[in-house]
Amino acid sequence: MLQFTFHDICSVDDFGGKWSMPLAGRIFEETTFAIKSSLLRVHLLAQVWFNHRSGAFTGSFKISAIGSALVLFAMAIVVGTEAFSSHSDKNTAAPFGVETVLDLVPLAWSCYQAITYRGVPQVEPVEDEDE
Protein backbone atom coordinates (compact mmCIF):
# COMPACT_ATOMS: atom_id res chain seq x y z
CA MET A 1 0.00 0.00 0.00
CA LEU A 2 1.36 3.40 -0.96
CA GLN A 3 1.49 6.04 1.70
CA PHE A 4 2.53 9.61 1.16
CA THR A 5 3.86 11.82 3.83
CA PHE A 6 3.57 15.57 3.75
CA HIS A 7 7.29 15.90 3.10
CA ASP A 8 7.52 13.64 0.03
CA ILE A 9 9.08 15.44 -2.94
CA CYS A 10 7.84 15.42 -6.52
CA SER A 11 10.17 16.40 -9.37
CA VAL A 12 8.63 19.07 -11.60
CA ASP A 13 11.60 19.75 -13.88
CA ASP A 14 11.41 17.78 -17.12
CA PHE A 15 14.92 18.74 -18.19
CA GLY A 16 16.80 16.91 -15.45
CA GLY A 17 17.25 19.89 -13.17
CA LYS A 18 16.74 19.99 -9.47
CA TRP A 19 13.39 21.78 -9.33
CA SER A 20 10.98 20.01 -7.03
CA MET A 21 8.04 20.74 -4.80
CA PRO A 22 6.28 18.93 -1.97
CA LEU A 23 4.11 16.12 -3.28
CA ALA A 24 1.11 17.41 -1.30
CA GLY A 25 1.40 20.75 -3.09
CA ARG A 26 1.48 19.09 -6.50
CA ILE A 27 -1.53 16.95 -5.66
CA PHE A 28 -3.42 20.01 -4.39
CA GLU A 29 -2.63 22.04 -7.53
CA GLU A 30 -3.64 19.27 -9.91
CA THR A 31 -6.82 18.53 -7.96
CA THR A 32 -7.95 22.16 -7.88
CA PHE A 33 -7.14 22.52 -11.60
CA ALA A 34 -9.22 19.41 -12.41
CA ILE A 35 -12.17 20.63 -10.34
CA LYS A 36 -12.00 24.12 -11.86
CA SER A 37 -11.85 22.72 -15.41
CA SER A 38 -14.77 20.39 -14.76
CA LEU A 39 -16.92 23.14 -13.28
CA LEU A 40 -16.17 25.46 -16.20
CA ARG A 41 -17.16 22.76 -18.69
CA VAL A 42 -20.38 22.02 -16.79
CA HIS A 43 -21.13 25.75 -16.66
CA LEU A 44 -20.71 26.10 -20.42
CA LEU A 45 -22.85 23.03 -21.11
CA ALA A 46 -25.57 24.30 -18.79
CA GLN A 47 -25.50 27.76 -20.42
CA VAL A 48 -25.69 26.29 -23.92
CA TRP A 49 -28.58 24.04 -22.87
CA PHE A 50 -30.39 27.00 -21.30
CA ASN A 51 -29.90 29.02 -24.49
CA HIS A 52 -31.28 26.13 -26.53
CA ARG A 53 -34.34 25.78 -24.29
CA SER A 54 -35.08 29.52 -24.16
CA GLY A 55 -34.37 30.21 -27.83
CA ALA A 56 -32.29 33.26 -26.93
CA PHE A 57 -28.58 33.83 -26.53
CA THR A 58 -27.85 34.79 -22.93
CA GLY A 59 -24.96 34.61 -20.51
CA SER A 60 -22.28 36.53 -22.39
CA PHE A 61 -21.71 38.93 -25.23
CA LYS A 62 -22.08 37.43 -28.70
CA ILE A 63 -18.62 38.59 -29.76
CA SER A 64 -17.14 36.83 -26.72
CA ALA A 65 -18.72 33.50 -27.65
CA ILE A 66 -17.65 33.78 -31.28
CA GLY A 67 -14.13 34.91 -30.38
CA SER A 68 -13.66 32.14 -27.80
CA ALA A 69 -14.69 29.48 -30.28
CA LEU A 70 -12.43 30.84 -33.02
CA VAL A 71 -9.41 31.17 -30.71
CA LEU A 72 -9.81 27.66 -29.27
CA PHE A 73 -10.29 26.19 -32.75
CA ALA A 74 -7.13 27.94 -33.99
CA MET A 75 -5.20 26.79 -30.91
CA ALA A 76 -6.38 23.20 -31.42
CA ILE A 77 -5.12 23.29 -35.01
CA VAL A 78 -1.76 24.76 -33.99
CA VAL A 79 -1.23 22.37 -31.07
CA GLY A 80 -2.47 19.37 -33.08
CA THR A 81 -0.19 20.21 -35.99
CA GLU A 82 2.78 20.67 -33.67
CA ALA A 83 2.05 17.39 -31.87
CA PHE A 84 1.68 15.53 -35.15
CA SER A 85 4.83 17.00 -36.71
CA SER A 86 7.05 16.44 -33.66
CA HIS A 87 5.97 12.86 -33.02
CA SER A 88 8.45 10.27 -34.31
CA ASP A 89 5.87 7.65 -35.34
CA LYS A 90 3.28 9.36 -37.54
CA ASN A 91 0.97 6.32 -37.51
CA THR A 92 0.33 6.49 -33.76
CA ALA A 93 0.25 10.26 -33.26
CA ALA A 94 -3.03 11.49 -31.80
CA PRO A 95 -3.12 15.25 -32.30
CA PHE A 96 -6.76 15.57 -31.30
CA GLY A 97 -7.99 13.77 -28.24
CA VAL A 98 -11.21 13.50 -26.30
CA GLU A 99 -10.36 16.58 -24.23
CA THR A 100 -10.06 18.70 -27.37
CA VAL A 101 -13.47 17.53 -28.56
CA LEU A 102 -14.97 18.17 -25.10
CA ASP A 103 -13.65 21.72 -25.30
CA LEU A 104 -14.56 22.44 -28.92
CA VAL A 105 -18.10 21.06 -29.21
CA PRO A 106 -19.78 23.20 -26.53
CA LEU A 107 -17.91 26.31 -27.68
CA ALA A 108 -18.89 25.65 -31.30
CA TRP A 109 -22.50 25.16 -30.20
CA SER A 110 -22.34 28.42 -28.25
CA CYS A 111 -20.85 30.20 -31.29
CA TYR A 112 -23.68 28.86 -33.46
CA GLN A 113 -26.23 30.08 -30.93
CA ALA A 114 -24.59 33.52 -30.80
CA ILE A 115 -24.92 33.82 -34.56
CA THR A 116 -28.43 32.43 -34.99
CA TYR A 117 -30.37 33.16 -31.78
CA ARG A 118 -31.80 36.51 -30.82
CA GLY A 119 -29.92 38.28 -28.08
CA VAL A 120 -31.15 39.88 -24.91
CA PRO A 121 -30.37 43.47 -23.93
CA GLN A 122 -27.10 43.71 -22.00
CA VAL A 123 -28.00 47.03 -20.34
CA GLU A 124 -30.95 48.05 -18.23
CA PRO A 125 -33.57 50.16 -20.03
CA VAL A 126 -33.63 53.79 -18.98
CA GLU A 127 -36.99 54.99 -17.69
CA ASP A 128 -37.98 58.63 -18.00
CA GLU A 129 -38.91 60.26 -14.70
CA ASP A 130 -40.46 63.30 -16.42
CA GLU A 131 -43.74 61.65 -17.37
Backbone as JSON Lines, residues from 0, in Angstrom:
{"i":0,"aa":"M","n":[0.84,-1.17,0.0],"ca":[0.0,0.0,0.0],"c":[0.89,1.24,0.0]}
{"i":1,"aa":"L","n":[0.59,2.17,-0.88],"ca":[1.36,3.4,-0.96],"c":[0.89,4.4,0.08]}
{"i":2,"aa":"Q","n":[1.82,4.99,0.75],"ca":[1.49,6.04,1.7],"c":[2.39,7.22,1.42]}
{"i":3,"aa":"F","n":[1.77,8.39,1.39],"ca":[2.53,9.61,1.16],"c":[2.59,10.4,2.45]}
{"i":4,"aa":"T","n":[3.74,10.92,2.7],"ca":[3.86,11.82,3.83],"c":[3.84,13.25,3.29]}
{"i":5,"aa":"F","n":[3.65,14.19,4.16],"ca":[3.57,15.57,3.75],"c":[4.89,16.08,3.18]}
{"i":6,"aa":"H","n":[5.99,15.42,3.52],"ca":[7.29,15.9,3.1],"c":[7.84,15.17,1.87]}
{"i":7,"aa":"D","n":[7.06,14.3,1.24],"ca":[7.52,13.64,0.03],"c":[7.73,14.69,-1.05]}
{"i":8,"aa":"I","n":[8.71,14.47,-1.91],"ca":[9.08,15.44,-2.94],"c":[8.71,14.89,-4.31]}
{"i":9,"aa":"C","n":[8.21,15.77,-5.16],"ca":[7.84,15.42,-6.52],"c":[8.67,16.27,-7.47]}
{"i":10,"aa":"S","n":[9.36,15.66,-8.41],"ca":[10.17,16.4,-9.37],"c":[9.25,17.06,-10.39]}
{"i":11,"aa":"V","n":[9.46,18.35,-10.63],"ca":[8.63,19.07,-11.6],"c":[9.45,19.62,-12.75]}
{"i":12,"aa":"D","n":[10.72,19.27,-12.82],"ca":[11.6,19.75,-13.88],"c":[11.8,18.63,-14.89]}
{"i":13,"aa":"D","n":[11.31,18.81,-16.1],"ca":[11.41,17.78,-17.12],"c":[12.78,17.71,-17.78]}
{"i":14,"aa":"F","n":[13.64,18.68,-17.52],"ca":[14.92,18.74,-18.19],"c":[16.07,18.25,-17.31]}
{"i":15,"aa":"G","n":[15.77,17.5,-16.27],"ca":[16.8,16.91,-15.45],"c":[17.4,17.84,-14.42]}
{"i":16,"aa":"G","n":[16.76,18.95,-14.18],"ca":[17.25,19.89,-13.17],"c":[16.87,19.44,-11.78]}
{"i":17,"aa":"K","n":[17.01,20.34,-10.85],"ca":[16.74,19.99,-9.47],"c":[15.51,20.71,-8.92]}
{"i":18,"aa":"W","n":[14.61,21.12,-9.79],"ca":[13.39,21.78,-9.33],"c":[12.44,20.72,-8.79]}
{"i":19,"aa":"S","n":[11.93,20.94,-7.62],"ca":[10.98,20.01,-7.03],"c":[10.06,20.79,-6.1]}
{"i":20,"aa":"M","n":[8.99,20.15,-5.73],"ca":[8.04,20.74,-4.8],"c":[7.46,19.64,-3.94]}
{"i":21,"aa":"P","n":[6.89,19.97,-2.8],"ca":[6.28,18.93,-1.97],"c":[5.17,18.21,-2.74]}
{"i":22,"aa":"L","n":[5.1,16.92,-2.57],"ca":[4.11,16.12,-3.28],"c":[2.69,16.57,-2.93]}
{"i":23,"aa":"A","n":[2.45,16.95,-1.69],"ca":[1.11,17.41,-1.3],"c":[0.72,18.66,-2.07]}
{"i":24,"aa":"G","n":[1.68,19.55,-2.31],"ca":[1.4,20.75,-3.09],"c":[1.06,20.44,-4.52]}
{"i":25,"aa":"R","n":[1.77,19.5,-5.11],"ca":[1.48,19.09,-6.5],"c":[0.11,18.45,-6.6]}
{"i":26,"aa":"I","n":[-0.22,17.59,-5.65],"ca":[-1.53,16.95,-5.66],"c":[-2.63,17.99,-5.5]}
{"i":27,"aa":"F","n":[-2.43,18.96,-4.6],"ca":[-3.42,20.01,-4.39],"c":[-3.61,20.84,-5.65]}
{"i":28,"aa":"E","n":[-2.52,21.23,-6.31],"ca":[-2.63,22.04,-7.53],"c":[-3.35,21.3,-8.64]}
{"i":29,"aa":"E","n":[-3.01,20.04,-8.84],"ca":[-3.64,19.27,-9.91],"c":[-5.11,18.99,-9.6]}
{"i":30,"aa":"T","n":[-5.43,18.78,-8.34],"ca":[-6.82,18.53,-7.96],"c":[-7.66,19.78,-8.15]}
{"i":31,"aa":"T","n":[-7.17,20.93,-7.71],"ca":[-7.95,22.16,-7.88],"c":[-8.08,22.52,-9.36]}
{"i":32,"aa":"F","n":[-7.05,22.26,-10.17],"ca":[-7.14,22.52,-11.6],"c":[-8.2,21.62,-12.24]}
{"i":33,"aa":"A","n":[-8.23,20.35,-11.85],"ca":[-9.22,19.41,-12.41],"c":[-10.64,19.81,-12.03]}
{"i":34,"aa":"I","n":[-10.83,20.21,-10.79],"ca":[-12.17,20.63,-10.34],"c":[-12.59,21.9,-11.06]}
{"i":35,"aa":"K","n":[-11.68,22.86,-11.17],"ca":[-12.0,24.12,-11.86],"c":[-12.36,23.85,-13.33]}
{"i":36,"aa":"S","n":[-11.58,23.03,-14.01],"ca":[-11.85,22.72,-15.41],"c":[-13.19,22.03,-15.58]}
{"i":37,"aa":"S","n":[-13.49,21.1,-14.69],"ca":[-14.77,20.39,-14.76],"c":[-15.95,21.33,-14.54]}
{"i":38,"aa":"L","n":[-15.83,22.2,-13.55],"ca":[-16.92,23.14,-13.28],"c":[-17.12,24.13,-14.43]}
{"i":39,"aa":"L","n":[-16.05,24.56,-15.06],"ca":[-16.17,25.46,-16.2],"c":[-16.85,24.77,-17.39]}
{"i":40,"aa":"R","n":[-16.51,23.5,-17.61],"ca":[-17.16,22.76,-18.69],"c":[-18.65,22.54,-18.41]}
{"i":41,"aa":"V","n":[-18.97,22.2,-17.17],"ca":[-20.38,22.02,-16.79],"c":[-21.14,23.33,-16.92]}
{"i":42,"aa":"H","n":[-20.5,24.43,-16.53],"ca":[-21.13,25.75,-16.66],"c":[-21.44,26.07,-18.12]}
{"i":43,"aa":"L","n":[-20.49,25.82,-19.01],"ca":[-20.71,26.1,-20.42],"c":[-21.8,25.21,-20.99]}
{"i":44,"aa":"L","n":[-21.79,23.93,-20.63],"ca":[-22.85,23.03,-21.11],"c":[-24.22,23.45,-20.6]}
{"i":45,"aa":"A","n":[-24.3,23.85,-19.34],"ca":[-25.57,24.3,-18.79],"c":[-26.05,25.58,-19.48]}
{"i":46,"aa":"Q","n":[-25.13,26.5,-19.75],"ca":[-25.5,27.76,-20.42],"c":[-25.98,27.49,-21.84]}
{"i":47,"aa":"V","n":[-25.29,26.62,-22.55],"ca":[-25.69,26.29,-23.92],"c":[-27.05,25.6,-23.92]}
{"i":48,"aa":"W","n":[-27.28,24.72,-22.96],"ca":[-28.58,24.04,-22.87],"c":[-29.68,25.04,-22.54]}
{"i":49,"aa":"F","n":[-29.41,25.96,-21.63],"ca":[-30.39,27.0,-21.3],"c":[-30.7,27.86,-22.52]}
{"i":50,"aa":"N","n":[-29.68,28.24,-23.27],"ca":[-29.9,29.02,-24.49],"c":[-30.76,28.25,-25.47]}
{"i":51,"aa":"H","n":[-30.5,26.96,-25.62],"ca":[-31.28,26.13,-26.53],"c":[-32.74,26.06,-26.1]}
{"i":52,"aa":"R","n":[-32.97,25.88,-24.8],"ca":[-34.34,25.78,-24.29],"c":[-35.09,27.11,-24.38]}
{"i":53,"aa":"S","n":[-34.4,28.22,-24.16],"ca":[-35.08,29.52,-24.16],"c":[-35.17,30.12,-25.56]}
{"i":54,"aa":"G","n":[-34.34,29.67,-26.48],"ca":[-34.37,30.21,-27.83],"c":[-33.72,31.59,-27.93]}
{"i":55,"aa":"A","n":[-32.98,31.98,-26.93],"ca":[-32.29,33.26,-26.93],"c":[-30.86,33.06,-26.47]}
{"i":56,"aa":"F","n":[-29.98,33.92,-26.94],"ca":[-28.58,33.83,-26.53],"c":[-28.39,34.7,-25.31]}
{"i":57,"aa":"T","n":[-28.04,34.07,-24.19],"ca":[-27.85,34.79,-22.93],"c":[-26.52,34.36,-22.31]}
{"i":58,"aa":"G","n":[-26.12,35.04,-21.28],"ca":[-24.96,34.61,-20.51],"c":[-23.68,35.33,-20.82]}
{"i":59,"aa":"S","n":[-23.49,35.8,-22.04],"ca":[-22.28,36.53,-22.39],"c":[-22.56,37.36,-23.64]}
{"i":60,"aa":"F","n":[-21.59,38.16,-24.0],"ca":[-21.71,38.93,-25.23],"c":[-21.51,38.0,-26.42]}
{"i":61,"aa":"K","n":[-22.19,38.28,-27.52],"ca":[-22.08,37.43,-28.7],"c":[-20.65,37.4,-29.23]}
{"i":62,"aa":"I","n":[-19.99,38.54,-29.24],"ca":[-18.62,38.59,-29.76],"c":[-17.68,37.75,-28.9]}
{"i":63,"aa":"S","n":[-17.96,37.65,-27.61],"ca":[-17.14,36.83,-26.72],"c":[-17.29,35.35,-27.06]}
{"i":64,"aa":"A","n":[-18.49,34.91,-27.31],"ca":[-18.72,33.5,-27.65],"c":[-18.09,33.15,-28.99]}
{"i":65,"aa":"I","n":[-18.23,34.03,-29.95],"ca":[-17.65,33.78,-31.28],"c":[-16.13,33.81,-31.2]}
{"i":66,"aa":"G","n":[-15.58,34.8,-30.51],"ca":[-14.13,34.91,-30.38],"c":[-13.53,33.73,-29.64]}
{"i":67,"aa":"S","n":[-14.17,33.29,-28.56],"ca":[-13.66,32.14,-27.8],"c":[-13.61,30.88,-28.65]}
{"i":68,"aa":"A","n":[-14.66,30.66,-29.43],"ca":[-14.69,29.48,-30.28],"c":[-13.62,29.55,-31.36]}
{"i":69,"aa":"L","n":[-13.44,30.71,-31.97],"ca":[-12.43,30.84,-33.02],"c":[-11.01,30.68,-32.47]}
{"i":70,"aa":"V","n":[-10.75,31.27,-31.31],"ca":[-9.41,31.17,-30.71],"c":[-9.11,29.73,-30.31]}
{"i":71,"aa":"L","n":[-10.06,29.04,-29.68],"ca":[-9.81,27.66,-29.27],"c":[-9.65,26.75,-30.47]}
{"i":72,"aa":"F","n":[-10.42,26.99,-31.54],"ca":[-10.29,26.19,-32.75],"c":[-8.92,26.4,-33.38]}
{"i":73,"aa":"A","n":[-8.46,27.65,-33.44],"ca":[-7.13,27.94,-33.99],"c":[-6.04,27.31,-33.13]}
{"i":74,"aa":"M","n":[-6.19,27.39,-31.8],"ca":[-5.2,26.79,-30.91],"c":[-5.17,25.27,-31.06]}
{"i":75,"aa":"A","n":[-6.33,24.65,-31.23],"ca":[-6.38,23.2,-31.42],"c":[-5.66,22.8,-32.7]}
{"i":76,"aa":"I","n":[-5.82,23.59,-33.75],"ca":[-5.12,23.29,-35.01],"c":[-3.62,23.44,-34.83]}
{"i":77,"aa":"V","n":[-3.2,24.52,-34.19],"ca":[-1.76,24.76,-33.99],"c":[-1.14,23.67,-33.12]}
{"i":78,"aa":"V","n":[-1.77,23.38,-31.98],"ca":[-1.23,22.37,-31.07],"c":[-1.28,20.99,-31.71]}
{"i":79,"aa":"G","n":[-2.36,20.67,-32.41],"ca":[-2.47,19.37,-33.08],"c":[-1.43,19.21,-34.18]}
{"i":80,"aa":"T","n":[-1.2,20.26,-34.94],"ca":[-0.19,20.21,-35.99],"c":[1.21,20.05,-35.4]}
{"i":81,"aa":"E","n":[1.48,20.78,-34.32],"ca":[2.78,20.67,-33.67],"c":[2.98,19.28,-33.09]}
{"i":82,"aa":"A","n":[1.94,18.73,-32.45],"ca":[2.05,17.39,-31.87],"c":[2.25,16.33,-32.95]}
{"i":83,"aa":"F","n":[1.55,16.5,-34.06],"ca":[1.68,15.53,-35.15],"c":[3.05,15.62,-35.82]}
{"i":84,"aa":"S","n":[3.55,16.85,-36.01],"ca":[4.83,17.0,-36.71],"c":[6.02,16.64,-35.84]}
{"i":85,"aa":"S","n":[5.91,16.75,-34.53],"ca":[7.05,16.44,-33.66],"c":[7.07,15.0,-33.2]}
{"i":86,"aa":"H","n":[6.02,14.25,-33.45],"ca":[5.97,12.86,-33.02],"c":[6.78,12.0,-33.98]}
{"i":87,"aa":"S","n":[7.55,11.07,-33.46],"ca":[8.45,10.27,-34.31],"c":[7.69,9.24,-35.14]}
{"i":88,"aa":"D","n":[6.63,8.65,-34.61],"ca":[5.87,7.65,-35.34],"c":[4.55,8.27,-35.77]}
{"i":89,"aa":"K","n":[4.46,8.64,-37.04],"ca":[3.28,9.36,-37.54],"c":[2.01,8.51,-37.52]}
{"i":90,"aa":"N","n":[2.15,7.19,-37.5],"ca":[0.97,6.32,-37.51],"c":[0.26,6.28,-36.16]}
{"i":91,"aa":"T","n":[0.96,6.57,-35.08],"ca":[0.33,6.49,-33.76],"c":[0.13,7.86,-33.12]}
{"i":92,"aa":"A","n":[0.42,8.93,-33.82],"ca":[0.25,10.26,-33.26],"c":[-1.25,10.58,-33.14]}
{"i":93,"aa":"A","n":[-1.63,11.12,-32.02],"ca":[-3.03,11.49,-31.8],"c":[-3.1,12.99,-31.5]}
{"i":94,"aa":"P","n":[-3.15,13.82,-32.55],"ca":[-3.12,15.25,-32.3],"c":[-4.4,15.78,-31.66]}
{"i":95,"aa":"F","n":[-5.5,15.14,-31.88],"ca":[-6.76,15.57,-31.3],"c":[-7.32,14.46,-30.44]}
{"i":96,"aa":"G","n":[-7.49,14.76,-29.17],"ca":[-7.99,13.77,-28.24],"c":[-9.4,14.09,-27.78]}
{"i":97,"aa":"V","n":[-9.87,13.33,-26.84],"ca":[-11.21,13.5,-26.3],"c":[-11.35,14.86,-25.61]}
{"i":98,"aa":"E","n":[-10.3,15.29,-24.93],"ca":[-10.36,16.58,-24.23],"c":[-10.54,17.73,-25.21]}
{"i":99,"aa":"T","n":[-9.9,17.66,-26.36],"ca":[-10.06,18.7,-27.37],"c":[-11.49,18.75,-27.87]}
{"i":100,"aa":"V","n":[-12.07,17.59,-28.11],"ca":[-13.47,17.53,-28.56],"c":[-14.4,18.06,-27.47]}
{"i":101,"aa":"L","n":[-14.13,17.68,-26.21],"ca":[-14.97,18.17,-25.1],"c":[-14.89,19.68,-24.95]}
{"i":102,"aa":"D","n":[-13.77,20.27,-25.35],"ca":[-13.65,21.72,-25.3],"c":[-14.28,22.39,-26.52]}
{"i":103,"aa":"L","n":[-14.12,21.8,-27.7],"ca":[-14.56,22.44,-28.92],"c":[-16.07,22.36,-29.17]}
{"i":104,"aa":"V","n":[-16.68,21.23,-28.87],"ca":[-18.1,21.06,-29.21],"c":[-19.0,22.06,-28.48]}
{"i":105,"aa":"P","n":[-18.91,22.21,-27.17],"ca":[-19.78,23.2,-26.53],"c":[-19.5,24.64,-26.97]}
{"i":106,"aa":"L","n":[-18.22,24.96,-27.21],"ca":[-17.91,26.31,-27.68],"c":[-18.42,26.54,-29.09]}
{"i":107,"aa":"A","n":[-18.34,25.52,-29.95],"ca":[-18.89,25.65,-31.3],"c":[-20.4,25.8,-31.26]}
{"i":108,"aa":"W","n":[-21.06,25.06,-30.36],"ca":[-22.5,25.16,-30.2],"c":[-22.88,26.56,-29.7]}
{"i":109,"aa":"S","n":[-22.11,27.08,-28.76],"ca":[-22.34,28.42,-28.25],"c":[-22.13,29.47,-29.34]}
{"i":110,"aa":"C","n":[-21.11,29.29,-30.17],"ca":[-20.85,30.2,-31.29],"c":[-22.02,30.17,-32.27]}
{"i":111,"aa":"Y","n":[-22.51,28.99,-32.58],"ca":[-23.68,28.86,-33.46],"c":[-24.89,29.57,-32.88]}
{"i":112,"aa":"Q","n":[-25.1,29.41,-31.58],"ca":[-26.23,30.08,-30.93],"c":[-26.06,31.59,-30.95]}
{"i":113,"aa":"A","n":[-24.84,32.07,-30.79],"ca":[-24.59,33.52,-30.8],"c":[-24.91,34.1,-32.17]}
{"i":114,"aa":"I","n":[-24.66,33.33,-33.21],"ca":[-24.92,33.82,-34.56],"c":[-26.39,33.74,-34.92]}
{"i":115,"aa":"T","n":[-27.07,32.66,-34.52],"ca":[-28.43,32.43,-34.99],"c":[-29.54,32.87,-34.03]}
{"i":116,"aa":"Y","n":[-29.31,32.83,-32.73],"ca":[-30.37,33.16,-31.78],"c":[-30.46,34.66,-31.56]}
{"i":117,"aa":"R","n":[-31.64,35.1,-31.17],"ca":[-31.8,36.51,-30.82],"c":[-31.1,36.75,-29.49]}
{"i":118,"aa":"G","n":[-30.6,37.94,-29.31],"ca":[-29.92,38.28,-28.08],"c":[-30.86,38.94,-27.1]}
{"i":119,"aa":"V","n":[-30.4,39.13,-25.92],"ca":[-31.15,39.88,-24.91],"c":[-30.39,41.16,-24.63]}
{"i":120,"aa":"P","n":[-31.08,42.22,-24.21],"ca":[-30.37,43.47,-23.93],"c":[-29.35,43.29,-22.8]}
{"i":121,"aa":"Q","n":[-28.17,43.84,-22.99],"ca":[-27.1,43.71,-22.0],"c":[-27.09,44.88,-21.01]}
{"i":122,"aa":"V","n":[-27.92,45.88,-21.24],"ca":[-28.0,47.03,-20.34],"c":[-29.44,47.2,-19.91]}
{"i":123,"aa":"E","n":[-29.61,47.79,-18.75],"ca":[-30.95,48.05,-18.23],"c":[-31.61,49.17,-19.03]}
{"i":124,"aa":"P","n":[-32.9,49.06,-19.34],"ca":[-33.57,50.16,-20.03],"c":[-33.69,51.38,-19.13]}
{"i":125,"aa":"V","n":[-33.55,52.54,-19.74],"ca":[-33.63,53.79,-18.98],"c":[-35.07,54.26,-18.99]}
{"i":126,"aa":"E","n":[-35.61,54.51,-17.81],"ca":[-36.99,54.99,-17.69],"c":[-36.97,56.49,-17.48]}
{"i":127,"aa":"D","n":[-37.87,57.17,-18.16],"ca":[-37.98,58.63,-18.0],"c":[-38.78,58.95,-16.74]}
{"i":128,"aa":"E","n":[-38.24,59.82,-15.93],"ca":[-38.91,60.26,-14.7],"c":[-39.81,61.46,-14.95]}
{"i":129,"aa":"D","n":[-39.73,62.07,-16.13],"ca":[-40.46,63.3,-16.42],"c":[-41.94,63.06,-16.69]}
{"i":130,"aa":"E","n":[-42.35,61.89,-16.98],"ca":[-43.74,61.65,-17.37],"c":[-44.68,61.61,-16.22]}
